[in-house]
Amino acid sequence: MNKFTGYRCSLCGIEYLPGQVTYTCPKDGGNLDVIPDYEFIKKKFHPEDITSRTESSLWRYLPLLPVDEPAGDSTPLHAAGWTPVFALPRLAEKLNLKHLWLKDESRNPTASFKDRASAVVVTRARELKAEVVVTASTGNAGAALAGMSAAVGQKAVIFAPKTAPQAKVAQLLIFGAKVILVDGSYDDAFDLTVKAANEFGWYCRNTGYNPFTLEGKKTAAFEIWEWWMKAHREWHQKDSPLDDHSPLSIFVSVGDGNIISGIHKGFKDLFALGWIPNMPRIIGVQAEGSAAIANAFNANTETITPVSATTLADSISVDLPRDGVRAVRAAKETGGTYVTVSDDEIIKAIAELGKMGVFPEPAGATAYAGLVKAAGSGVIRSDDPVLVLNTGSGLKDVRAAMQAVQSAPIIEPTLEAVKKIL
């Protein structure tokens, strides 16, 4: 039995059988949604069959994924996902919120959310017996592909803009991928990757192009669902009635749109299975200098107009978002919205989260910066339960992190010098 029944184009709605297409809709180039076999899943599994599983990774949700579990012993590919959720009571008080949490994706094997997509795509590549997997990346997606590929001996090629942070480029090289730096933008690297994949027969992982990236990213929604079932019950041991409050609001930083679309897809799958009664509210946050999707949302259109992206948050710096339509829908269809923030606000957010013991890269801090703005403008009310997603580690871009703090003083090695500093 196939683990999925086919694909559906997000633009025209045409459906294809599993072997008919690989990447995007042949008719209009629209992104494809993998269609799970919902009826089979509902007959064979109940929520408890998933939540009682012992795997502490995204493979916990294997019955809901369109691939088989990767073969072999435990590797970093088997460890992607199942990241922690932390309460942030001091920041909640500062923002006049009663309930605030953060899900920390920096705990993934290569320290970013992108491990989820790469774990599933590499697994799919192995099923297809692909010799090489290739992707375009500003760093995180490439590091994730390189790391997951190295774990199972898969050849990987990464095209990255030459402006990618050195810490991210170092990861690509250390993991043994073939790294090619492009004298151009992420969008230039993206287009070159597609051409190279077609020319050389490589399997392309590109975000917003390969439908299996969304399937990896939707696992974060499954984890949020499972965490929220427990957190919600514990919360209402003190407060009542059970549903007399707004739905959970999830803040997600947005670049090409694939993460927010993946989270939306995960919750849509759960809703289609009848495992959740309603959807959480999904709120996208973009940097002001890279806000093509927010612009479309605010104009009430699904037409994504390219921008000339300029933001220090390299992971979400995108001229033409490749998953923009589904990203607009993720907010629109859940009662959410889009917020834009400046680079200065992103820098401040890095420092604020750092004081809580979380070290985000600029793109990860963007989601929290969006919450600060939303709380100040009334988009979020004080009693709304809120979850912020940190998508990557600050160690990915130390140069940006240093802009958020004062340089450490250099002193003589004497106690008197210490006293002067104090």
C-alpha positions in Angstrom: 0.0 0.0 0.0 1.2 3.5 -0.8 1.6 5.7 2.3 -0.2 8.5 0.4 -2.8 8.5 -2.3 -1.3 11.2 -4.5 -0.7 15.0 -4.8 -3.0 18.0 -5.1 -2.0 21.3 -6.7 -2.4 24.2 -4.3 -3.4 26.5 -7.2 -5.6 24.6 -9.7 -6.7 21.7 -7.4 -5.8 19.0 -10.0 -4.8 15.7 -8.3 -2.0 13.4 -9.5 -1.2 9.8 -8.6 2.1 9.2 -6.7 4.2 8.3 -9.8 2.8 11.0 -12.1 4.7 14.0 -10.7 7.8 14.8 -8.6 8.0 18.4 -7.7 5.3 21.0 -8.8 2.1 21.0 -10.9 2.9 20.5 -14.6 -0.1 22.7 -15.5 0.6 25.9 -13.6 3.8 25.3 -11.5 1.7 25.3 -8.2 3.1 23.7 -5.1 1.8 20.2 -4.5 0.3 18.9 -1.3 0.9 15.3 -0.5 -2.5 13.6 0.2 -2.5 11.2 3.0 -4.8 8.2 3.0 -7.0 9.6 5.6 -9.5 6.8 5.6 -6.9 4.2 6.1 -5.3 6.1 8.9 -8.6 6.7 10.7 -9.4 3.0 10.5 -6.1 1.8 11.7 -5.0 4.4 14.2 -6.4 6.5 17.1 -4.6 9.5 18.6 -3.5 7.3 21.6 -1.7 5.0 19.1 0.5 7.9 18.2 0.9 9.6 21.6 1.8 6.3 23.3 4.7 5.6 20.9 8.2 5.7 22.5 10.2 7.4 19.7 11.6 10.8 20.8 11.9 12.2 17.3 9.6 13.1 14.3 9.5 9.4 13.5 7.1 9.1 16.4 4.5 10.3 13.8 5.5 7.7 11.2 1.9 6.6 10.6 1.1 10.1 9.4 4.1 10.5 7.1 4.4 9.5 3.4 7.7 7.6 3.8 8.8 4.5 5.6 11.1 4.8 8.6 14.8 5.0 7.5 16.7 1.8 7.8 19.8 1.3 9.9 20.9 2.0 13.4 20.2 5.2 15.2 21.8 8.2 13.4 21.3 12.0 13.5 18.7 11.5 10.8 16.7 9.4 13.3 17.0 12.2 15.9 15.3 15.1 14.1 12.3 16.7 15.8 10.8 16.2 19.3 12.1 19.6 20.4 11.3 21.1 23.8 8.7 23.7 24.8 9.7 26.2 27.5 7.5 28.5 29.5 8.5 32.1 29.5 6.8 33.7 32.5 9.1 36.7 32.9 8.6 37.7 29.2 4.9 37.0 29.6 4.7 39.4 32.5 6.7 42.0 30.5 4.2 41.8 27.6 1.2 41.6 29.9 0.4 38.0 28.8 -0.8 35.2 31.1 0.5 32.3 29.1 3.6 32.3 26.9 5.7 29.4 25.7 8.6 28.9 23.2 9.3 25.8 21.1 13.1 25.6 20.6 14.0 24.1 17.2 17.7 24.9 17.8 17.8 21.6 19.6 17.7 19.7 16.3 20.8 17.7 15.2 22.1 20.6 13.0 20.5 23.2 15.2 17.6 24.4 13.0 14.0 23.6 12.1 15.2 22.5 8.6 16.3 19.1 9.9 12.7 18.1 9.8 12.3 18.6 6.1 15.8 17.2 5.3 15.2 14.0 7.3 12.0 13.2 5.3 13.5 14.3 2.0 16.6 12.2 2.4 14.5 9.3 3.4 12.4 9.8 0.3 15.6 10.1 -1.8 16.8 6.7 -0.5 13.4 5.2 -1.4 13.8 6.6 -4.9 17.5 5.4 -5.0 18.6 8.9 -5.9 22.4 9.1 -6.3 22.6 12.8 -5.3 20.3 15.2 -3.4 20.8 18.9 -4.1 19.4 22.1 -2.6 19.7 25.9 -2.6 20.1 27.4 0.8 21.2 30.5 2.7 22.7 28.0 5.2 20.2 26.2 7.4 18.5 24.0 4.8 21.8 23.2 3.3 23.3 22.3 6.7 20.3 20.1 7.5 20.6 18.3 4.1 24.3 17.9 4.5 24.0 16.6 8.1 21.1 14.2 7.4 22.8 13.0 4.2 26.1 12.4 6.0 24.3 10.4 8.6 23.3 7.8 6.0 26.0 8.1 3.4 23.9 10.0 0.9 25.7 12.3 -1.6 24.6 16.0 -1.3 25.3 19.2 -3.2 24.5 22.6 -1.8 24.3 25.9 -3.7 24.5 28.8 -1.3 24.8 32.6 -1.9 28.4 33.7 -1.2 27.0 36.0 1.5 25.8 33.1 3.7 27.2 33.3 7.2 30.5 31.5 7.6 29.3 29.4 10.5 26.7 27.9 8.3 29.1 27.4 5.4 31.4 25.6 7.9 28.6 23.2 8.7 28.1 22.3 5.1 31.8 21.6 4.6 32.2 19.7 7.8 29.3 17.4 6.9 31.1 16.5 3.7 28.7 18.0 1.2 29.8 19.5 -2.2 29.4 23.2 -1.5 29.1 25.7 -4.4 28.9 29.4 -3.5 26.9 31.5 -5.9 27.7 35.1 -6.8 24.1 36.2 -6.4 21.1 35.9 -4.1 19.2 32.9 -2.6 16.8 33.2 -5.5 19.7 32.9 -8.0 20.9 29.8 -6.2 17.4 28.4 -6.2 17.0 28.7 -10.0 20.5 27.3 -10.6 19.7 24.3 -8.4 16.6 23.4 -10.4 18.5 23.7 -13.6 21.3 21.5 -12.3 18.9 18.9 -10.9 17.2 18.6 -14.3 20.5 18.5 -16.2 22.2 15.9 -14.0 19.3 13.9 -12.8 19.7 14.9 -9.1 16.9 14.8 -6.6 16.1 18.4 -5.6 15.2 19.2 -2.0 14.5 22.9 -2.7 12.1 24.4 -0.2 8.7 25.3 -1.7 9.5 23.0 -4.7 9.8 19.5 -3.3 6.4 18.5 -1.7 8.2 16.3 0.9 9.8 19.3 2.6 6.3 20.2 3.8 5.8 16.7 5.1 8.8 17.0 7.3 7.9 20.5 8.5 4.3 19.5 9.4 5.7 17.2 12.2 6.2 20.4 14.3 2.4 20.8 14.2 2.0 17.2 15.5 4.4 17.9 18.4 2.6 21.1 19.2 -0.7 19.2 19.1 0.6 16.6 21.5 2.2 19.1 23.8 -0.9 21.3 23.9 -3.2 18.4 24.9 -1.1 18.1 28.0 -0.4 21.8 28.7 -4.1 22.6 28.1 -5.3 20.1 30.7 -2.7 21.3 33.2 -3.6 24.9 32.6 -7.3 24.2 33.2 -6.7 22.4 36.5 -6.3 26.0 37.7 -8.5 27.9 35.3 -11.9 27.1 33.9 -14.1 26.6 31.9 -12.1 24.4 29.6 -12.6 26.2 26.3 -13.6 29.7 27.4 -10.6 31.4 25.8 -9.0 32.1 22.5 -7.3 29.3 20.5 -3.6 28.9 20.8 -1.7 31.5 18.8 1.5 30.3 17.1 4.1 32.9 16.0 6.2 31.8 13.1 9.0 33.6 11.2 8.5 33.5 7.5 10.8 33.7 4.5 9.9 31.5 1.5 6.8 30.4 3.4 7.4 26.7 3.7 7.6 26.5 7.5 4.4 28.3 8.2 2.7 26.2 5.3 4.1 23.0 6.8 2.7 23.8 10.3 -0.6 24.6 8.7 -0.5 21.3 6.7 0.1 19.4 9.9 -2.9 20.9 11.7 -5.1 20.4 8.5 -4.1 16.7 8.6 -5.1 16.4 12.2 -8.4 18.2 11.6 -9.2 16.0 8.6 -8.6 12.9 10.8 -11.0 14.4 13.4 -8.2 14.5 16.0 -8.6 18.2 16.8 -11.9 20.1 17.0 -10.5 23.4 15.6 -7.3 25.0 14.3 -4.9 27.1 16.2 -4.3 30.7 15.1 -1.2 30.9 13.0 0.6 34.3 12.8 3.4 34.9 10.3 6.2 37.4 11.0 8.4 38.8 8.3 11.3 41.2 8.3 10.3 44.6 6.9 13.0 44.2 4.2 11.7 40.8 3.1 8.0 41.1 3.4 6.5 39.8 0.1 4.1 37.4 1.8 3.0 39.9 4.4 2.4 42.5 1.6 0.2 40.0 -0.2 -1.7 39.1 2.9 -2.3 42.8 3.8 -3.5 43.5 0.2 -5.9 40.5 0.5 -4.4 38.8 -2.5 -2.6 35.5 -3.2 -0.5 37.2 -5.9 3.0 37.4 -4.5 5.0 40.3 -5.9 8.8 40.0 -5.6 10.8 42.4 -3.4 14.5 43.2 -3.2 15.1 41.5 0.1 17.4 43.3 2.6 17.5 42.0 6.2 20.2 40.7 8.5 17.9 37.6 9.1 19.5 35.7 6.2 17.3 32.6 6.7 14.2 34.6 5.8 15.8 36.9 3.3 13.9 36.0 0.1 13.0 38.1 -3.0 10.4 35.7 -4.4 8.9 33.3 -1.8 8.4 29.9 -3.5 5.6 28.9 -1.1 3.9 32.3 -0.8 0.3 31.3 -1.7 0.1 28.5 0.9 1.8 30.9 3.4 -0.9 33.5 2.9 -3.5 30.9 3.4 -1.9 29.6 6.6 -2.7 32.8 8.4 -6.0 33.6 6.5 -7.6 30.2 7.0 -6.8 30.1 10.8 -7.9 33.6 11.7 -4.3 34.7 12.0 -2.4 37.6 10.4 1.0 38.8 9.4 3.3 41.2 11.3 6.4 42.9 10.0 9.4 43.9 12.1 12.6 45.9 11.6 16.1 44.5 11.9 16.5 46.6 15.0 13.5 44.9 16.6 15.0 41.5 15.6 18.3 42.4 17.3 16.5 43.4 20.4 14.5 40.1 20.4 17.8 38.1 20.3 18.9 39.8 23.5 15.5 39.4 25.2 15.4 35.7 24.5 19.0 35.3 25.4 18.2 36.5 28.9 15.7 33.7 29.2 18.4 31.1 28.3 17.4 30.8 24.6 20.0 31.8 21.9 18.2 32.3 18.6 19.5 33.2 15.3 18.0 36.4 13.7 15.3 34.4 11.9 14.4 32.6 15.1 14.2 35.8 17.1 11.9 37.4 14.4 8.9 35.4 15.6 9.3 36.8 19.1 9.9 40.3 17.8 6.5 39.9 16.0 4.9 38.9 19.2 6.2 42.0 21.0 4.7 44.1 18.2 1.4 42.2 18.2 1.0 42.4 21.9 1.6 46.1 21.8 -0.9 46.7 19.0 -3.7 44.6 20.4 -3.4 41.8 17.9 -2.8 39.6 20.9 -4.8 40.0 24.1 -3.5 39.4 27.6 -5.4 36.2 28.1 -4.5 34.6 24.7 -2.3 31.5 25.0 0.8 32.1 22.8 3.5 29.8 21.5 6.6 31.3 19.7 8.7 29.2 17.4 12.5 29.6 17.5 13.7 28.2 14.3 17.4 28.1 14.7 20.5 28.6 17.0 22.3 31.9 17.4 25.6 30.0 16.9 24.6 30.0 13.2 25.3 33.7 13.0 27.5 35.0 15.8 28.2 38.2 13.9 24.5 39.2 14.1 24.3 38.1 17.7 27.1 40.4 18.7 25.1 43.3 17.5 22.5 42.6 20.3 25.0 43.0 23.1 27.8 45.2 24.4 31.3 43.9 23.9 32.9 42.3 26.9 35.5 44.5 28.6 39.1 43.6 28.7 40.9 44.1 32.0 44.1 43.5 33.8 44.1 40.2 35.7 43.7 41.9 39.1 40.9 42.1 41.7 41.1 45.9 41.6 40.3 45.9 37.9 37.3 43.6 38.6 36.0 46.0 41.3 36.2 48.9 38.9 34.1 47.0 36.3 31.5 46.0 38.9 
